[in-house]
Amino acid sequence: MAEKVSDLLLKRLREWGVEHVFGYPGDGINGLLAAWDRAGDRPRFLQARHEELAAFEAAGYAKFSGRVGVCTATSGPGAVHLLNGLYDAKLDHVPVVAVVGQTDRSGMGGSMQQEVDLHALYKDVAAQYLTEVTVPQQLPNALDRAMRVAESRRTVTAVIIPADVQELDYVEPGHAFKMVPGTLGTARSVTVPDRDALNRAADVLNAGNRVAVMVGQGARGAREQIAEAADLLGAGVAKALLGKDVISDEEPYVTGAAGLLGTRPSYEMMRDCDTLLMVGSGFPYSQYLPEYGQARGVQIDIDPAMLGLRYPFEVPLLGDARETLRELLPLLERKRHRGWRETIEQNVRRWWQVQDRRAGVPADPVNPELVAHELSPRLPDDAIVTADSGSATNWYARHLRFRAGIRGSVSGSLATMGCAVPYAVGAKFAHPDRPVIAMAGDGAMQMNGMNELITAALHAEQWSDPRLVVAVFDNGDLNQVTWEMRAMGASPQFVPSQRLPRASSAAFARSLGMTGIRVEEPDRVGEAWDEALAARGPAVVEFATDPSVPPIPPTATWDQMESMTAALAKGDPEAWSVLAQGVRSKAQEFLPWGRR
């Protein structure tokens, strides 16, 4: 039997080392599905519950494996559904390749069923490389370039293959004009700035008296170098949300997350510093960086497009974070006066005491801060943690103290809902021997997280460590948007848009044969975490949390306070509860404290 184009596609993916493809079937990829059968399901086809979830799974797999994630979908609606997950990968600089079906070539332009202009649809999300295979000879080069560009540029690429082309006999590209052969593999090199640029950067950093360091996911491989630089410079280290796992929160100079969801020590460090070193981060909240002109700046990034994007850096360094810091470290002078560093460490100690107290503030029925606070010391040393977009992200960012070896991620730049559970499934296929914990709101679970529980139940027995724990913050409210309406729009909670119908994720989990736990008493929070982490398989813990507990930013502006007051005065249905919880939470900052 002649080798088909679809056979060659799967063979080529295997040659690239692809082990899993996340997708959903449809007649636009029937040729590929038949080839999968002939290939003995290699690479393995992992059926998601929806194409969007397949793209999220591929993104989660790529985030936690460091390899290219691959997803596939049929023409028309399947291709449309992939988009949100693909944009999530693109904006977080995650390598994902989408293989998408299309209607037969003979029907193109004839308003055929499921005919969509995929070039127009994908030209932005796959802007770095998008192509359509119209003859068999194209395939090796098309797929090879898609894989290579995705990996080397940390982005999304897409290959469109019409249904009839999938069924054609494969013909190798010839040694002829307008024939392009394929090439396997990605060339890797390390980029380091020139000596002059490094010297100028060292001069700026050595001249500073109050140095702040900001790290993002691009610094993940440079933990030791960041720690050494912070020690030499007497600096504190703040982390962008995607860089939460770059350096351990147990280090006394690590101020935690920065930005709207960040910590007060990070805010104070940026407010008071005179020098900023940013490494591997596209941190988007410039208002949480130093005032323009306040601090001299040095930035290190491997992507030239990210240099100078958020702050007027005096010395932008194009290079790999670890290797650039290795070259820079011998040029740095150790700060003799350590008062700045001591102030940072004192602020960090106070912050964690405030967080302890906030977690203990009574709520109706459970304080969501207590949920994350009780998880933090229980995190296994090799845990992977994902968090959805919403108020749960606040508690992930502020309460979880990551130790060295713990990994975590969120939807950073897109901030899309519905990513935490498919990220977790993707992480389990990247690391089947590691426990994975997903934190999601009830809105995200109703959107698509409950569907993804079905996928987890289907595959759990194949994971050597079957633990996948989903924590649901069940407050009956699309809580983050409600708080944004109050604090930024001076609008009370709009019940028709914000209130959620009752739907128990724990009960649904039990219907799938999973462990399902509902917690309605604060005293049960810790033991529920213990029970879920000890379960021999996926578990869902549904915490009945109080929507009135405020996700207080590191500092509130006068405009935000005015907006909040106006919103409550306009008849917010939770006005008194919001006011009471806000006062209790804020009061924890002013209570006496001691050294730890």
Buried (B, 14 or more C-beta within 10 A) or exposed (E): EEBBBBBBBBBBBEBBEBBBBBBBBBBBBBBBBBBBEEBEEEBBBBBBBBBBBBBBBBBBBBBBBEBBBBBBBBBBBBBBBBBBBBBBBBBBBBBBBBBBBBBBBEBBEEEBEBBBEBBEBBEEBBEBBBBBBBEBBBBBBBBBBBBBBBBBBBBBBBBBBBBBBBBBEBBEBEEEEEEEEBEEEBEEEEEBBEEEBBEBBBBBBBEBEBBBBBBBBBBBBBBEBBBBBBBBBBBBBBBBBBBBBBBBBEBBBBBBBBBBBBBBBBBBBBBBBBBBBBBBBBBBBEEBBBEEEBBBBBBBBBBEEBBBBBBEBBBBBBBBBBBBBBBBEEBBEEBEEEEBBEBBBEBBBBBBBBBBBBBBBEBBEBBBBBBBBBBBEEBBEEBBBBBBBBBBBBBBBBBBBBBEEBBBBBBBBBBBBBBBBBBBBBBBBBBBEBBBBBBBBBBBBBBBBBBBBEBBBBBBEEBEBBBBBBBBBBBBBBBBBBBBBBBBEBBBBBEEEBBBEEEBBBEBBBEBEBBBBBBEEBEBBBEBBEBBBEBEBBBBBBBBBBBBBBBBBBEBEEEBEEBBEBBBEEEBEBBEBBBBBBEBBBEBBEEEBEEE
